[in-house]
Amino acid sequence: MFDLDAIQAAIRAQGLDGWLLYDFRGSNILARRILQFADGTMGSRRWMYFIPATGSPQKLVHRIESGALDHLPGDKIVYLKWQEFEAGVATLTRGRKNLAMEYSPRNGNPYISRVDAGTVELVRSNGATLTPSGDLVQLFEAVWDDDQWAMHQAAGVHTDSAYGVVWKFIADQIRQHGETTEIAVSDLIMDHFAKNGLTTYHPPIVGVNAHSGDPHYETGSAPIRAGDFVLVDLWAKLDKPRAVYSDMTRVGFVGESVPDKYESIFQIVAAARDAAIKLVRDRFAAGQSLQGYEVDDACRAVIEQAGYGQYFVHRTGHSIGQEVHGNGANMDNLETHETRRVLPGCCFSIEPGIYLPEFGVRSEVDVFVDRQSQVHVTAGELQTRVVAIMNR
């Protein structure tokens, strides 16, 4: 439900004059989500929707798509010529000095940078100063309601149980045939998802030995045999409207005991994961603010102190929502300097990794902060050791 009062309260709380939302041919999925566009709705002309800190919103729409924003409150300006569009922008922004848009200075945070440079120039030409809308976007797009939290937990039951299916399958195939393949494991996971009412945008990552050292490895047909190291990264959500993802990574060794070279690296990764979780819990327990980059720093410090910093080649975690990479704050001070706050009602992954030439270890869990600021780690049973697959 579009809650104008709540949005305007948030705009005022941030000291802004208003929030200017803009889209052209689906270029701004954040604006479309916040403004409650139905899935599959698409237009071919530019529109703007201005929400002032107080008062009635205003719409700017093209004549041949004049009903594009009719589901929203506010007065309508209809343009036809480009000159009328620019005049309409001037009308929307007149007297408004500090506006939020889906914009990021120097594109420092590309996840919220959905407005093109030319439109930014146009708005600024009318005297407005622009502020990134990242925390507003989080509040009204990335924050889950109770139904989404319940759907995440339901999906998590089946993403968690997939690992038991996987480890048993590998063990059985090794005993019976001497090997299996990465793609056979991936197909098994996809079947497990389908049987349990889950969907996903892409099959899982199943990487054996050196392939596990590639964080975004595309699962192939490499054999999995006794003595191999295996990483399985899977993600899925209920096949329902507005469902949100569950995303996990675990590792195993095809043997009855795990060699120290794998276990010692896993323990460093697990310690980094746990340090990040502790920071989140401590900050929310104390009622203190937390920004995404701080979680990355806490996690990365453990791996750097162990001497493996150069092998941790991605951010600590990403926002999770209706897409597996959602639109809230990421846990990142590597690829971006994430200054958005970690907010109650949001979910994100914590997934440190050490990627060596011969193998890579990642441990991924999901963290959800509820509306009462209670921190939930949603990964089933937290992995504490490399799985000895042949004991299954």
Kinemage of the C-alpha trace (Angstrom):
@kinemage 1
@onewidth
@group {chain A} dominant
@subgroup {mainchain}
@vectorlist {calphas} color= white
{ca met a 1} P 0.000 0.000 0.000
{ca phe a 2} L 1.267 3.472 -0.911
{ca asp a 3} L 1.501 5.352 2.398
{ca leu a 4} L 1.872 9.044 1.597
{ca asp a 5} L 1.853 10.121 5.243
{ca ala a 6} L 4.721 7.767 6.125
{ca ile a 7} L 6.774 8.847 3.110
{ca gln a 8} L 6.314 12.528 3.892
{ca ala a 9} L 7.238 11.945 7.535
{ca ala a 10} L 10.460 10.266 6.382
{ca ile a 11} L 11.215 13.147 3.996
{ca arg a 12} L 10.809 15.638 6.827
{ca ala a 13} L 12.925 13.514 9.181
{ca gln a 14} L 15.794 13.763 6.684
{ca gly a 15} L 15.445 17.542 6.403
{ca leu a 16} L 14.461 17.424 2.732
{ca asp a 17} L 12.028 19.576 0.765
{ca gly a 18} L 10.787 16.607 -1.187
{ca trp a 19} L 11.453 13.417 -3.138
{ca leu a 20} L 11.463 13.561 -6.932
{ca leu a 21} L 10.894 10.139 -8.520
{ca tyr a 22} L 11.609 9.690 -12.232
{ca asp a 23} L 11.395 6.831 -14.719
{ca phe a 24} L 11.868 6.254 -18.427
{ca arg a 25} L 10.967 2.867 -19.922
{ca gly a 26} L 11.564 1.025 -16.665
{ca ser a 27} L 14.970 2.598 -15.989
{ca asn a 28} L 14.157 3.159 -12.316
{ca ile a 29} L 12.863 -0.060 -10.762
{ca leu a 30} L 13.202 1.540 -7.330
{ca ala a 31} L 10.730 4.312 -8.171
{ca arg a 32} L 8.334 1.837 -9.745
{ca arg a 33} L 8.385 -0.404 -6.662
{ca ile a 34} L 7.906 2.470 -4.242
{ca leu a 35} L 5.022 3.865 -6.282
{ca gln a 36} L 3.321 0.454 -6.400
{ca phe a 37} L 3.396 -0.163 -10.145
{ca ala a 38} L 1.876 -3.525 -11.011
{ca asp a 39} L 4.316 -6.183 -12.253
{ca gly a 40} L 4.632 -6.054 -16.014
{ca thr a 41} L 3.435 -2.456 -16.294
{ca met a 42} L 5.561 -0.607 -18.800
{ca gly a 43} L 5.427 2.736 -20.549
{ca ser a 44} L 7.467 4.380 -23.257
{ca arg a 45} L 7.481 8.017 -22.086
{ca arg a 46} L 9.142 9.880 -19.232
{ca trp a 47} L 7.246 10.623 -16.053
{ca met a 48} L 8.000 12.312 -12.747
{ca tyr a 49} L 6.244 12.152 -9.407
{ca phe a 50} L 7.101 14.781 -6.811
{ca ile a 51} L 6.329 14.120 -3.144
{ca pro a 52} L 6.786 17.317 -1.089
{ca ala a 53} L 7.621 17.256 2.604
{ca thr a 54} L 4.105 18.600 3.170
{ca gly a 55} L 1.161 19.122 0.865
{ca ser a 56} L -0.136 17.365 -2.205
{ca pro a 57} L 2.125 15.452 -4.625
{ca gln a 58} L 2.418 16.474 -8.276
{ca lys a 59} L 2.608 14.355 -11.421
{ca leu a 60} L 4.293 15.019 -14.752
{ca val a 61} L 3.128 12.652 -17.512
{ca his a 62} L 3.094 12.485 -21.315
{ca arg a 63} L -0.160 13.076 -23.197
{ca ile a 64} L -0.282 9.596 -24.764
{ca glu a 65} L 0.345 7.997 -21.344
{ca ser a 66} L -1.517 10.518 -19.247
{ca gly a 67} L -2.901 7.808 -16.958
{ca ala a 68} L 0.502 6.391 -15.983
{ca leu a 69} L 0.263 7.742 -12.426
{ca asp a 70} L -3.505 7.764 -11.964
{ca his a 71} L -3.237 5.188 -9.162
{ca leu a 72} L -1.451 7.810 -7.035
{ca pro a 73} L -2.720 10.954 -5.308
{ca gly a 74} L -1.830 14.420 -6.569
{ca asp a 75} L -2.387 16.974 -9.300
{ca lys a 76} L -1.357 16.235 -12.873
{ca ile a 77} L 0.713 18.186 -15.378
{ca val a 78} L 0.457 16.786 -18.923
{ca tyr a 79} L 3.202 17.501 -21.454
{ca leu a 80} L 3.593 16.749 -25.143
{ca lys a 81} L 6.631 18.656 -26.415
{ca trp a 82} L 10.070 18.343 -24.852
{ca gln a 83} L 9.904 22.029 -23.995
{ca glu a 84} L 6.749 21.315 -21.998
{ca phe a 85} L 8.515 18.494 -20.174
{ca glu a 86} L 11.319 20.826 -19.113
{ca ala a 87} L 8.790 23.459 -18.072
{ca gly a 88} L 6.978 20.802 -16.058
{ca val a 89} L 10.186 19.867 -14.251
{ca ala a 90} L 10.668 23.541 -13.391
{ca thr a 91} L 7.144 23.680 -11.987
{ca leu a 92} L 7.651 20.574 -9.839
{ca thr a 93} L 10.913 21.844 -8.383
{ca arg a 94} L 10.140 25.562 -8.048
{ca gly a 95} L 11.159 26.781 -4.614
{ca arg a 96} L 12.441 23.337 -3.586
{ca lys a 97} L 16.121 23.541 -2.724
{ca asn a 98} L 16.953 20.109 -1.291
{ca leu a 99} L 15.494 17.153 -3.157
{ca ala a 100} L 16.072 13.423 -2.947
{ca met a 101} L 16.526 11.417 -6.151
{ca glu a 102} L 17.891 7.988 -7.075
{ca tyr a 103} L 21.287 9.552 -7.649
{ca ser a 104} L 24.772 8.912 -6.240
{ca pro a 105} L 27.638 11.452 -6.349
{ca arg a 106} L 30.306 10.200 -8.753
{ca asn a 107} L 28.233 7.021 -9.023
{ca gly a 108} L 29.808 5.934 -5.747
{ca asn a 109} L 26.842 3.663 -5.069
{ca pro a 110} L 25.568 2.334 -8.413
{ca tyr a 111} L 22.832 0.304 -6.719
{ca ile a 112} L 20.799 3.457 -6.085
{ca ser a 113} L 22.032 5.460 -9.094
{ca arg a 114} L 19.021 5.060 -11.411
{ca val a 115} L 18.603 8.621 -12.740
{ca asp a 116} L 20.700 9.541 -15.785
{ca ala a 117} L 23.167 12.433 -15.719
{ca gly a 118} L 21.133 14.533 -18.147
{ca thr a 119} L 18.040 14.434 -15.955
{ca val a 120} L 20.167 15.343 -12.951
{ca glu a 121} L 21.504 18.338 -14.917
{ca leu a 122} L 17.959 19.380 -15.812
{ca val a 123} L 16.755 19.281 -12.218
{ca arg a 124} L 19.825 21.120 -10.976
{ca ser a 125} L 19.364 23.829 -13.616
{ca asn a 126} L 16.271 24.896 -11.676
{ca gly a 127} L 18.339 25.580 -8.554
{ca ala a 128} L 17.810 22.315 -6.695
{ca thr a 129} L 20.460 20.505 -4.653
{ca leu a 130} L 20.203 16.726 -4.900
{ca thr a 131} L 20.593 14.234 -2.057
{ca pro a 132} L 20.850 10.459 -2.607
{ca ser a 133} L 17.547 8.792 -1.767
{ca gly a 134} L 19.192 5.568 -0.544
{ca asp a 135} L 17.756 5.497 2.970
{ca leu a 136} L 14.314 6.548 1.717
{ca val a 137} L 14.434 3.722 -0.810
{ca gln a 138} L 15.293 1.292 1.972
{ca leu a 139} L 12.358 2.397 4.089
{ca phe a 140} L 9.788 1.979 1.358
{ca glu a 141} L 11.236 -0.757 -0.865
{ca ala a 142} L 13.765 -2.822 1.075
{ca val a 143} L 11.956 -3.069 4.428
{ca trp a 144} L 9.957 -6.296 4.662
{ca asp a 145} L 6.471 -6.661 6.031
{ca asp a 146} L 5.403 -9.597 8.202
{ca asp a 147} L 4.282 -11.659 5.216
{ca gln a 148} L 7.673 -11.322 3.525
{ca trp a 149} L 9.517 -12.263 6.708
{ca ala a 150} L 7.316 -15.362 6.958
{ca met a 151} L 7.972 -16.231 3.301
{ca his a 152} L 11.723 -15.860 3.827
{ca gln a 153} L 11.606 -18.283 6.742
{ca ala a 154} L 9.518 -20.742 4.748
{ca ala a 155} L 11.963 -20.601 1.840
{ca gly a 156} L 14.830 -21.046 4.283
{ca val a 157} L 13.466 -24.404 5.419
{ca his a 158} L 13.957 -25.740 1.900
{ca thr a 159} L 17.234 -23.994 1.056
{ca asp a 160} L 18.626 -25.408 4.301
{ca ser a 161} L 17.301 -28.915 3.651
{ca ala a 162} L 18.778 -28.852 0.140
{ca tyr a 163} L 22.239 -29.335 1.643
{ca gly a 164} L 21.288 -32.613 3.295
{ca val a 165} L 19.967 -33.800 -0.066
{ca val a 166} L 23.167 -32.667 -1.818
{ca trp a 167} L 25.657 -34.237 0.591
{ca lys a 168} L 23.784 -37.563 0.584
{ca phe a 169} L 23.551 -37.558 -3.212
{ca ile a 170} L 27.287 -36.970 -3.612
{ca ala a 171} L 28.130 -39.687 -1.072
{ca asp a 172} L 25.757 -42.177 -2.723
{ca gln a 173} L 27.081 -41.438 -6.210
{ca ile a 174} L 30.699 -41.831 -5.097
{ca arg a 175} L 29.937 -45.193 -3.453
{ca gln a 176} L 27.946 -46.477 -6.404
{ca his a 177} L 29.724 -44.952 -9.416
{ca gly a 178} L 32.972 -43.445 -8.153
{ca glu a 179} L 31.971 -39.913 -9.172
{ca thr a 180} L 29.241 -37.427 -10.009
{ca thr a 181} L 29.364 -33.985 -11.664
{ca glu a 182} L 28.820 -30.356 -10.731
{ca ile a 183} L 25.857 -30.070 -13.094
{ca ala a 184} L 24.226 -33.204 -11.684
{ca val a 185} L 24.300 -31.621 -8.227
{ca ser a 186} L 22.942 -28.344 -9.611
{ca asp a 187} L 20.089 -30.166 -11.364
{ca leu a 188} L 19.301 -32.026 -8.143
{ca ile a 189} L 18.995 -28.708 -6.277
{ca met a 190} L 16.707 -27.245 -8.946
{ca asp a 191} L 14.482 -30.336 -8.697
{ca his a 192} L 14.419 -29.949 -4.908
{ca phe a 193} L 13.318 -26.332 -5.288
{ca ala a 194} L 10.568 -27.219 -7.772
{ca lys a 195} L 9.209 -30.001 -5.544
{ca asn a 196} L 8.971 -27.577 -2.629
{ca gly a 197} L 7.355 -24.634 -4.421
{ca leu a 198} L 10.485 -22.497 -4.769
{ca thr a 199} L 11.744 -20.509 -7.733
{ca thr a 200} L 15.034 -18.809 -8.579
{ca tyr a 201} L 16.363 -16.567 -11.319
{ca his a 202} L 19.505 -18.679 -11.883
{ca pro a 203} L 20.739 -22.180 -11.010
{ca pro a 204} L 23.103 -22.560 -8.030
{ca ile a 205} L 26.881 -22.455 -8.032
{ca val a 206} L 28.435 -25.894 -7.576
{ca gly a 207} L 32.222 -25.625 -7.724
{ca val a 208} L 34.736 -28.410 -7.189
{ca asn a 209} L 38.377 -27.788 -6.179
{ca ala a 210} L 39.778 -24.796 -8.134
{ca his a 211} L 36.293 -23.898 -9.359
{ca ser a 212} L 35.309 -23.129 -5.756
{ca gly a 213} L 37.970 -20.417 -5.843
{ca asp a 214} L 35.952 -18.464 -8.447
{ca pro a 215} L 33.257 -16.533 -6.512
{ca his a 216} L 30.934 -16.303 -9.530
{ca tyr a 217} L 31.781 -19.620 -11.165
{ca glu a 218} L 29.247 -20.817 -13.749
{ca thr a 219} L 28.525 -24.436 -12.858
{ca gly a 220} L 29.950 -26.853 -15.411
{ca ser a 221} L 30.335 -30.583 -15.927
{ca ala a 222} L 33.533 -31.165 -13.933
{ca pro a 223} L 33.594 -34.507 -12.078
{ca ile a 224} L 33.335 -34.716 -8.294
{ca arg a 225} L 35.317 -37.611 -6.857
{ca ala a 226} L 36.723 -38.829 -3.565
{ca gly a 227} L 39.222 -36.357 -2.117
{ca asp a 228} L 37.592 -33.325 -3.749
{ca phe a 229} L 36.518 -30.075 -2.104
{ca val a 230} L 33.038 -28.783 -3.021
{ca leu a 231} L 31.352 -25.380 -2.597
{ca val a 232} L 27.583 -25.049 -3.029
{ca asp a 233} L 25.972 -21.593 -3.198
{ca leu a 234} L 22.182 -21.650 -3.640
{ca trp a 235} L 19.369 -19.120 -3.500
{ca ala a 236} L 15.607 -19.346 -3.951
{ca lys a 237} L 12.273 -17.891 -2.877
{ca leu a 238} L 8.691 -19.107 -2.677
{ca asp a 239} L 6.943 -19.017 -6.036
{ca lys a 240} L 4.495 -16.364 -4.826
{ca pro a 241} L 3.987 -12.638 -5.428
{ca arg a 242} L 6.273 -10.393 -3.355
{ca ala a 243} L 8.281 -13.366 -2.069
{ca val a 244} L 11.845 -12.684 -0.912
{ca tyr a 245} L 14.981 -14.784 -1.246
{ca ser a 246} L 16.888 -17.105 1.042
{ca asp a 247} L 20.588 -17.302 0.081
{ca met a 248} L 23.177 -19.714 1.560
{ca thr a 249} L 26.660 -21.083 0.863
{ca arg a 250} L 28.273 -24.131 2.475
{ca val a 251} L 31.318 -26.268 1.763
{ca gly a 252} L 32.152 -29.956 2.028
{ca phe a 253} L 34.962 -32.434 1.445
{ca val a 254} L 34.425 -35.784 -0.264
{ca gly a 255} L 35.911 -37.975 2.444
{ca glu a 256} L 35.343 -39.274 5.949
{ca ser a 257} L 37.652 -36.671 7.517
{ca val a 258} L 38.609 -33.175 6.367
{ca pro a 259} L 42.272 -32.282 5.728
{ca asp a 260} L 43.592 -29.387 7.791
{ca lys a 261} L 44.352 -27.242 4.728
{ca tyr a 262} L 40.599 -26.921 4.149
{ca glu a 263} L 39.458 -26.797 7.766
{ca ser a 264} L 41.990 -24.137 8.809
{ca ile a 265} L 40.849 -21.777 6.033
{ca phe a 266} L 37.206 -22.457 6.842
{ca gln a 267} L 37.751 -21.512 10.484
{ca ile a 268} L 39.192 -18.125 9.468
{ca val a 269} L 36.196 -17.499 7.215
{ca ala a 270} L 33.761 -18.587 9.932
{ca ala a 271} L 35.443 -16.295 12.460
{ca ala a 272} L 35.075 -13.381 10.051
{ca arg a 273} L 31.420 -14.234 9.488
{ca asp a 274} L 30.807 -14.398 13.228
{ca ala a 275} L 32.596 -11.087 13.846
{ca ala a 276} L 30.238 -9.385 11.407
{ca ile a 277} L 27.185 -10.975 13.023
{ca lys a 278} L 28.408 -9.893 16.463
{ca leu a 279} L 28.817 -6.291 15.349
{ca val a 280} L 25.247 -6.209 14.037
{ca arg a 281} L 23.888 -7.738 17.234
{ca asp a 282} L 25.903 -5.465 19.505
{ca arg a 283} L 24.897 -2.268 17.707
{ca phe a 284} L 21.194 -3.043 17.667
{ca ala a 285} L 21.258 -4.241 21.284
{ca ala a 286} L 22.793 -0.882 22.239
{ca gly a 287} L 20.347 1.082 20.075
{ca gln a 288} L 23.209 2.520 18.013
{ca ser a 289} L 23.316 3.336 14.322
{ca leu a 290} L 25.127 0.962 11.956
{ca gln a 291} L 26.242 1.603 8.389
{ca gly a 292} L 26.930 -1.068 5.810
{ca tyr a 293} L 30.625 -0.299 5.444
{ca glu a 294} L 31.201 -0.938 9.150
{ca val a 295} L 29.988 -4.531 8.849
{ca asp a 296} L 32.372 -5.097 5.951
{ca asp a 297} L 35.258 -3.604 7.954
{ca ala a 298} L 34.605 -5.868 10.956
{ca cys a 299} L 34.450 -8.970 8.788
{ca arg a 300} L 37.385 -8.109 6.532
{ca ala a 301} L 39.655 -7.275 9.486
{ca val a 302} L 39.596 -10.901 10.662
{ca ile a 303} L 40.697 -12.223 7.279
{ca glu a 304} L 43.323 -9.521 6.844
{ca gln a 305} L 44.777 -10.201 10.297
{ca ala a 306} L 45.069 -13.881 9.367
{ca gly a 307} L 47.131 -12.873 6.322
{ca tyr a 308} L 44.564 -13.660 3.634
{ca gly a 309} L 43.202 -10.186 2.898
{ca gln a 310} L 44.223 -10.288 -0.760
{ca tyr a 311} L 42.111 -13.418 -1.237
{ca phe a 312} L 38.862 -11.855 0.004
{ca val a 313} L 37.834 -10.298 -3.293
{ca his a 314} L 34.221 -9.208 -2.844
{ca arg a 315} L 32.072 -7.293 -0.381
{ca thr a 316} L 30.955 -8.981 2.834
{ca gly a 317} L 27.280 -9.034 1.942
{ca his a 318} L 24.392 -7.761 -0.136
{ca ser a 319} L 20.844 -6.663 0.516
{ca ile a 320} L 18.211 -9.356 0.035
{ca gly a 321} L 14.688 -8.744 -1.225
{ca gln a 322} L 12.456 -9.789 -4.078
{ca glu a 323} L 15.709 -10.024 -6.010
{ca val a 324} L 18.506 -11.994 -4.391
{ca his a 325} L 20.588 -8.809 -4.635
{ca gly a 326} L 18.087 -6.398 -3.143
{ca asn a 327} L 17.814 -2.631 -2.923
{ca gly a 328} L 18.779 -1.984 0.687
{ca ala a 329} L 22.179 -1.372 2.235
{ca asn a 330} L 24.996 -3.710 1.242
{ca met a 331} L 27.736 -4.736 3.667
{ca asp a 332} L 30.484 -3.131 1.639
{ca asn a 333} L 33.577 -1.021 2.029
{ca leu a 334} L 35.471 -2.655 -0.840
{ca glu a 335} L 33.521 -2.187 -4.050
{ca thr a 336} L 31.614 0.840 -2.722
{ca his a 337} L 31.721 2.896 0.476
{ca glu a 338} L 28.266 1.935 1.739
{ca thr a 339} L 27.025 4.680 4.042
{ca arg a 340} L 23.384 3.635 4.034
{ca arg a 341} L 22.243 2.518 7.451
{ca val a 342} L 21.290 -1.034 8.359
{ca leu a 343} L 17.593 -0.593 9.128
{ca pro a 344} L 15.066 -2.642 11.088
{ca gly a 345} L 12.948 -4.664 8.700
{ca cys a 346} L 15.816 -5.310 6.287
{ca cys a 347} L 17.658 -8.500 5.365
{ca phe a 348} L 21.171 -8.973 4.026
{ca ser a 349} L 23.768 -11.659 3.536
{ca ile a 350} L 27.045 -12.051 5.404
{ca glu a 351} L 29.338 -14.156 3.217
{ca pro a 352} L 33.089 -13.761 3.652
{ca gly a 353} L 35.366 -15.882 1.516
{ca ile a 354} L 38.993 -16.791 0.956
{ca tyr a 355} L 39.682 -17.751 -2.668
{ca leu a 356} L 42.962 -19.533 -3.255
{ca pro a 357} L 44.166 -20.893 -6.625
{ca glu a 358} L 43.485 -24.517 -5.676
{ca phe a 359} L 40.210 -24.022 -3.742
{ca gly a 360} L 37.991 -21.372 -2.213
{ca val a 361} L 35.937 -21.222 0.978
{ca arg a 362} L 32.819 -19.130 1.498
{ca ser a 363} L 30.333 -19.253 4.367
{ca glu a 364} L 27.090 -17.419 3.696
{ca val a 365} L 24.189 -16.731 6.022
{ca asp a 366} L 21.278 -14.313 5.914
{ca val a 367} L 20.656 -11.763 8.659
{ca phe a 368} L 17.251 -10.171 9.262
{ca val a 369} L 16.706 -7.309 11.721
{ca asp a 370} L 13.065 -7.254 12.780
{ca arg a 371} L 10.944 -4.210 13.639
{ca gln a 372} L 11.883 -4.595 17.326
{ca ser a 373} L 15.595 -4.519 16.368
{ca gln a 374} L 16.065 -8.196 17.170
{ca val a 375} L 18.727 -9.783 14.963
{ca his a 376} L 17.943 -13.143 13.357
{ca val a 377} L 20.513 -15.314 11.554
{ca thr a 378} L 18.476 -17.346 9.080
{ca ala a 379} L 20.738 -20.130 7.856
{ca gly a 380} L 19.325 -23.203 9.502
{ca glu a 381} L 22.119 -24.705 11.562
{ca leu a 382} L 25.147 -22.404 11.281
{ca gln a 383} L 28.019 -24.255 9.602
{ca thr a 384} L 30.909 -24.596 12.056
{ca arg a 385} L 33.107 -27.120 10.237
{ca val a 386} L 33.684 -28.331 6.692
{ca val a 387} L 31.211 -31.151 6.034
{ca ala a 388} L 32.814 -34.621 5.749
{ca ile a 389} L 30.538 -35.754 2.946
{ca met a 390} L 31.328 -39.478 3.062
{ca asn a 391} L 30.006 -39.637 6.611
{ca arg a 392} L 26.532 -38.959 5.267
